[in-house]
Amino acid sequence: MVGHFVADVLHYDSKSLVTFKYLITQPGLLTKAYNQGQRMRYVNPIKLYIFISFVFFFLSFTFHASYGLKVQDEENSEKIEKMDGAMGKLSAGKDTLAQKDSMQIGDGKKSALFINGQLMTVAQYDSIQASKPERDGFLPRNLMRQYLYARHKYGDKATEVIGEKFNHNIPKLMFFLLPVFALLLKLFYDKKKWFYTQHGIFALHLHSFVFLYLTVTIIINQLTHTDIATGLLILIFPVYLVYGLKTAYDQSWFTSVLKGIFIYFIYLVIVLFSIVGYLGLTFSMI
């Protein structure tokens, strides 16, 4: 079944070649053509998204697993120290017992997760929180409790376990974000002229490009041992988005840029909150 699906998408004909060509070089053109009824010339947007995202997650999990086998204990310790420091900063209080008695880790940094050189337990964290006039918020508190639980359960392997489970939750995250992005588009465009399903097609093509780009960067990162290509996405995405909006919705450049800026930053906030939420879900699954 999977083989048939892949063959259907990658069947060597003008449909596949033109689809990938326009997806990369002409943002929004596939959406415009599809919404105008020109659907037989290009790969179905749902199939396109599923295929590209499947390839991305397959390569991501494969390379992650391969890399994980090579990670040394020292690297694990270094990662866990950085994670401890990051989680320690979640604490709202500045004068907690944990910070007063915190132990030095890494290059002179302190972790608020340690008491007298020992990683605090969930019970100790709860006790400290109960005694503080300024307590951590609901989300930081629950993230901290789950992280401490994972650290005591898995030790220095905690970051690997968390990372692996989080990666497996990304498809679920995208399943949530796609319709949310389409709904965001609906708020910015004429509801009488554009239907929600048409916005959904744009969302599918946009995220297909994102996954295609990330798929290429996985290969580049493996060859160069850097993450520069991945970081460029934060610059490429808004440019691709604005260009796509201009083409698909046929409005002026000024309107497209203005709407694109608002859509980009609103969506960025939604993505960040969603990642934090799924991080919490990941912790709860450990």
C-alpha positions, 0 to 999 in steps of 0.5 A: 500500500505504501509502495503504491502511494509512493509510486503514485506520487513519484510516477515519472511524468510531467505531473510530478516534475511540474508539481515539484518545480512550481512548489519550489520556484513559484510559491502560490501557483499550485494553489491558484491553479488547483482552486481554479480547477486545474487539478489534473496537471499536478499532484494532489496537494494532500498526497503531496504533503503526506509524501514529503512529510513522510520522507522528512520524518523517515530521514529525521528518525533514521539519522537521529537513531544513527547519530544516537548510537555514536553519542558518547557519555561525555556528550550526554553529560554536556547535553544534560547540563545545558538542559538542567540550566535551561529548565532551572531558569523556568523558576520564577523566584530569584532567591530560592533555596535551590539557587542558594545551594545550587551546584556549579555545572559546566563552565561556571554556570549554576543550576537551580535544580540542585540542592547541596550538589544533588538533583532535587526530587519532585517532592522537594520542588513542590515543597520549595514552591509551597514556601515561595511567595512568588510561585512558578506558573501552571505550565512551568511548574508542570514542565519542571515536575515532569522533567525532574521525574524524567531525570531521576528515571533516565539519568543522563539519558533523559535528553535522548528519551525526551528528544526521541518522544518529542520527534514522534509527536511532531506529526501530531503537532502538524496535524493540529497546525495545518487547519489552524493556519488555514483558519488564520488565512480565513480571518485575513481574506474575504469570506465570501470569495474564499472558502476554508477548503481553499485556504487549506490547499494553500496551507498544504502547499506551504507546509509541503515546501517547508518539509521539502526544504527541511528534508534537503537540510537534513542531508546538508547537515549530515554532510557539513555537520552544521545547522546553518541551512536549518536556521535559514528557514526562519528567513525563507519562510516569510519570503515564501509566504508573502510571495505565495499569498501574492500569487494565490490570492491575487492582491497587491504587493503592499497588501500581500506583504502587510497581511504576510507580516501579520500572518507570519508573526501570529502563526509563529506565536501559535507554533511556539505555544504549540511546541511548549504544549507538545513538550509538556505532552512529551513529558507526560508520556515519559 
